[in-house]
Amino acid sequence: MGGVFSPTQWSVVLAARSDSVRRREALEQLCTTYWPPIYGYLRRRGKSPSDAEDLTQSFFLHLIESDFLDRPDPAQGRFRGYLVGALRHFLSNHFEREGAQKRGGQATFLDWSELDPEREFAALGQSQNDPGEVFETSWALTLLGQALRKLEAEQVEAGRARQFAVLKPYLSATPSRGDYDQAAHALGTSRTNVAVWVHRLNQRYAELVRLAVAATVQNPAEVSEELRHLLTVLRR
């Protein structure tokens, strides 16, 4: 199936520099997509859930109001590296000083009532004590989540919502004995068909993960290296 997933994050940033409307839309898109790594980083830095929410919102407001779109240079590295660097700079200059004023309440990029940030944070595992590692892991999980949601949307559009719901647990996972037989019974088909469908879904899932990773680099030649890094992060 199709090869277009989304513009690269660098492309979104660079294309929006000269247009105020596109500028805000681009940053809101990035903020909505990549809040989990930001939130996880802040929580591992020792921030309480409420403070992490406030700081996440404030950081996004800072990106909107600052020259964030004017400074990045894709040649200097991955978008995730630039984003976490901007976060560290933001914390150092705006919120690590005693008495710094919180401004998160003014931002409206995220409706926390519609999200579950602590569940996202807990999924990262408490063994990861380094904020940078938490950011990397959450970033990797965010990319996988993007690909999985895209895959589900494709299946729903194709009229295979029920099939996808049954087979989703077997994506990138080895089925246990009898799993395919149970899935076949649930779908009213044969075990052979289930095996074929799962194989095709996994192939498409892998394509979408690659496209999601490609969206975070400027040079297509870097995709394979970035994929290896993503897998390394997830194996920690």
PATI-28006 format. One record per residue (C-alpha): residue in one letter; x, y, z. Coordinates in nm, 4 decimals, decimal comma. Layout:
BEGIN
  residu      east     north        up
       A         X         Y         Z
...
//
This chain:
BEGIN
  residu      east     north        up
       M    0,0000    0,0000    0,0000
       G    0,0807    0,3684   -0,0163
       G    0,4128    0,5259    0,0622
       V    0,3090    0,8629    0,2054
       F    0,2859    0,8826    0,5826
       S    0,3459    1,2476    0,6676
       P    0,5945    1,5244    0,5912
       T    0,9184    1,4989    0,7844
       Q    0,9246    1,6888    1,1108
       W    1,2124    1,8936    0,9714
       S    1,0080    1,9651    0,6581
       V    0,7158    2,0817    0,8698
       V    0,9436    2,3143    1,0630
       L    1,1273    2,4547    0,7631
       A    0,8172    2,5034    0,5482
       A    0,6340    2,6946    0,8210
       R    0,8982    2,9593    0,8885
       S    0,7535    3,2309    0,6682
       D    0,3814    3,1805    0,7287
       S    0,2389    3,2704    1,0701
       V   -0,0670    3,0479    1,0310
       R    0,1328    2,7492    0,9116
       R    0,3886    2,8244    1,1815
       R    0,1360    2,7779    1,4605
       E   -0,0294    2,4795    1,2916
       A    0,3086    2,3101    1,2471
       L    0,4059    2,3549    1,6093
       E    0,0654    2,2445    1,7345
       Q    0,1012    1,9315    1,5208
       L    0,4436    1,8583    1,6671
       C    0,3286    1,9311    2,0225
       T    0,0254    1,7063    1,9946
       T    0,2358    1,4235    1,8564
       Y    0,5377    1,4443    2,0811
       W    0,4059    1,5385    2,4244
       P    0,4743    1,1911    2,5769
       P    0,8561    1,2169    2,5501
       I    0,8453    1,5677    2,6964
       Y    0,6199    1,4668    2,9843
       G    0,8248    1,1540    3,0586
       Y    1,1486    1,3510    3,0609
       L    1,0060    1,5988    3,3104
       R    0,8666    1,3276    3,5375
       R    1,2041    1,1535    3,5485
       R    1,3605    1,4870    3,6332
       G    1,1595    1,4662    3,9546
       K    0,8625    1,6823    3,8593
       S    0,5234    1,5916    4,0041
       P    0,2473    1,4931    3,7603
       S    0,0810    1,8339    3,7895
       D    0,4114    2,0204    3,7504
       A    0,5061    1,8020    3,4522
       E    0,1736    1,8827    3,2863
       D    0,2226    2,2535    3,3518
       L    0,5790    2,2519    3,2236
       T    0,4855    2,0537    2,9138
       Q    0,2203    2,3101    2,8277
       S    0,4594    2,5950    2,9066
       F    0,7312    2,4477    2,6874
       F    0,4914    2,4286    2,3944
       L    0,3838    2,7883    2,4534
       H    0,7514    2,8827    2,4573
       L    0,8002    2,7124    2,1193
       I    0,5124    2,9092    1,9725
       E    0,6366    3,2415    2,1059
       S    1,0094    3,1913    2,0480
       D    1,2244    3,1654    1,7359
       F    1,2163    2,7848    1,7525
       L    1,1237    2,7576    1,3863
       D    1,3935    2,9984    1,2772
       R    1,6948    2,8342    1,4382
       P    1,6949    2,4588    1,3662
       D    1,9406    2,3219    1,1134
       P    1,8593    1,9691    0,9913
       A    2,2269    1,9149    0,9169
       Q    2,2989    1,9311    1,2897
       G    2,1144    1,6111    1,3792
       R    1,7854    1,4296    1,4337
       F    1,4705    1,6211    1,5125
       R    1,4310    1,4377    1,8446
       G    1,7783    1,5563    1,9431
       Y    1,6941    1,9137    1,8582
       L    1,3656    1,8964    2,0503
       V    1,5163    1,7587    2,3709
       G    1,7963    2,0132    2,3426
       A    1,5367    2,2881    2,3215
       L    1,3630    2,1447    2,6277
       R    1,6843    2,1404    2,8307
       H    1,7584    2,4976    2,7303
       F    1,4050    2,5971    2,8206
       L    1,4287    2,4397    3,1655
       S    1,7665    2,5964    3,2325
       N    1,6633    2,9448    3,1318
       H    1,3006    2,9632    3,2346
       F    1,2044    2,7144    3,4998
       E    1,5062    2,5934    3,6905
       R    1,5600    2,9337    3,8517
       E    1,4075    2,9831    4,1930
       G    1,0843    3,1764    4,1694
       A    1,0345    3,1220    3,7959
       Q    0,6762    3,1927    3,7025
       K    0,4685    2,9118    3,5592
       R    0,2759    2,9988    3,2478
       G    0,1349    2,6638    3,1446
       G   -0,2214    2,7610    3,2206
       Q   -0,2142    3,0001    2,9274
       A   -0,1420    2,7243    2,6773
       T   -0,4192    2,5140    2,5289
       F   -0,2370    2,2671    2,3083
       L   -0,3266    1,9653    2,5180
       D   -0,6469    1,8769    2,6980
       W   -0,5132    1,6617    2,9792
       S   -0,8649    1,5393    3,0570
       E   -0,8530    1,3556    2,7240
       L   -0,5109    1,2023    2,7925
       D   -0,3588    0,9710    3,0511
       P   -0,0022    1,0974    3,0959
       E    0,0711    0,8882    3,4049
       R   -0,0268    0,5682    3,2243
       E    0,2079    0,6653    2,9415
       F    0,4832    0,7355    3,1926
       A    0,4280    0,4116    3,3847
       A    0,4545    0,2145    3,0605
       L    0,8158    0,3293    3,0265
       G    0,9231    0,1225    3,3276
       Q    1,0588    0,2452    3,6571
       S    1,4023    0,0929    3,5947
       Q    1,4917    0,3807    3,3658
       N    1,6303    0,6485    3,5918
       D    1,7954    0,8684    3,3340
       P    1,5665    1,1409    3,1911
       G    1,7404    1,1163    2,8550
       E    1,6720    0,7419    2,8343
       V    1,3084    0,7998    2,9254
       F    1,2836    1,0587    2,6481
       E    1,4394    0,8212    2,3948
       T    1,2145    0,5301    2,4948
       S    0,9019    0,7427    2,4882
       W    1,0051    0,8847    2,1510
       A    1,0422    0,5324    2,0126
       L    0,7046    0,4269    2,1530
       T    0,5462    0,7395    2,0071
       L    0,6702    0,6471    1,6591
       L    0,5399    0,2915    1,6964
       G    0,2078    0,4282    1,8145
       Q    0,1863    0,6552    1,5104
       A    0,2428    0,3606    1,2794
       L   -0,0079    0,1400    1,4619
       R   -0,2805    0,4056    1,4506
       K   -0,2166    0,4562    1,0796
       L   -0,2387    0,0816    1,0210
       E   -0,5651    0,0595    1,2146
       A   -0,7107    0,3518    1,0195
       E   -0,6215    0,1790    0,6931
       Q   -0,7844   -0,1442    0,8035
       V   -1,1002    0,0305    0,9212
       E   -1,1241    0,2190    0,5920
       A   -1,0889   -0,1109    0,4054
       G   -1,3753   -0,2623    0,6065
       R   -1,1511   -0,4897    0,8122
       A   -1,2008   -0,3335    1,1567
       R   -1,3149   -0,6601    1,3178
       Q   -1,0295   -0,8543    1,1592
       F   -0,7746   -0,6019    1,2803
       A   -0,9145   -0,6005    1,6347
       V   -0,8734   -0,9778    1,6574
       L   -0,5297   -0,9930    1,4950
       K   -0,3734   -0,6827    1,6523
       P   -0,2240   -0,8759    1,9491
       Y   -0,0097   -1,0768    1,7062
       L    0,1653   -0,7817    1,5465
       S    0,5404   -0,8151    1,6013
       A    0,4734   -1,0881    1,8589
       T    0,5072   -1,4654    1,8475
       P    0,1685   -1,6316    1,8945
       S    0,1269   -1,9011    2,1564
       R    0,0012   -2,2476    2,0714
       G   -0,3632   -2,2300    1,9760
       D   -0,3770   -1,8517    1,9303
       Y   -0,4285   -1,8661    1,5543
       D   -0,6937   -2,1364    1,5949
       Q   -0,8842   -1,9139    1,8371
       A   -0,8515   -1,6172    1,6014
       A   -0,9715   -1,8298    1,3109
       H   -1,2761   -1,9378    1,5108
       A   -1,3531   -1,5763    1,6085
       L   -1,3296   -1,4621    1,2469
       G   -1,5010   -1,7634    1,0925
       T   -1,2065   -1,8522    0,8729
       S   -0,9144   -2,0952    0,8563
       R   -0,5920   -2,0935    1,0535
       T   -0,4043   -2,0581    0,7242
       N   -0,5914   -1,7394    0,6422
       V   -0,5147   -1,5989    0,9861
       A   -0,1429   -1,6684    0,9399
       V   -0,1468   -1,4966    0,5987
       W   -0,3373   -1,1939    0,7309
       V   -0,1042   -1,1530    1,0277
       H    0,1980   -1,1751    0,7981
       R    0,0564   -0,9036    0,5718
       L   -0,0326   -0,6822    0,8658
       N    0,3171   -0,7165    1,0055
       Q    0,4664   -0,6285    0,6695
       R    0,2541   -0,3140    0,6452
       Y    0,3231   -0,2267    1,0087
       A    0,6975   -0,2469    0,9398
       E    0,6523   -0,0184    0,6370
       L    0,4629    0,2363    0,8443
       V    0,7216    0,2274    1,1236
       R    0,9893    0,2969    0,8650
       L    0,7853    0,5873    0,7274
       A    0,7319    0,7229    1,0780
       V    1,1058    0,7097    1,1394
       A    1,1740    0,8689    0,8008
       A    0,9549    1,1609    0,9078
       T    1,2042    1,2495    1,1812
       V    1,5173    1,2714    0,9655
       Q    1,6094    1,5028    0,6809
       N    1,8283    1,2621    0,4824
       P    1,6583    0,9378    0,3658
       A    1,9953    0,7658    0,3946
       E    1,9697    0,8023    0,7729
       V    1,6495    0,5986    0,8069
       S    1,8127    0,2579    0,8489
       E    2,0512    0,3886    1,1120
       E    1,7662    0,5550    1,2974
       L    1,5614    0,2347    1,2842
       R    1,8489    0,0430    1,4401
       H    1,8697    0,3067    1,7120
       L    1,4955    0,2792    1,7766
       L    1,5189   -0,0989    1,8172
       T    1,8190   -0,0610    2,0474
       V    1,6261    0,1832    2,2652
       L    1,3279   -0,0512    2,2908
       R    1,5497   -0,3447    2,3951
       R    1,6939   -0,1600    2,6968
//
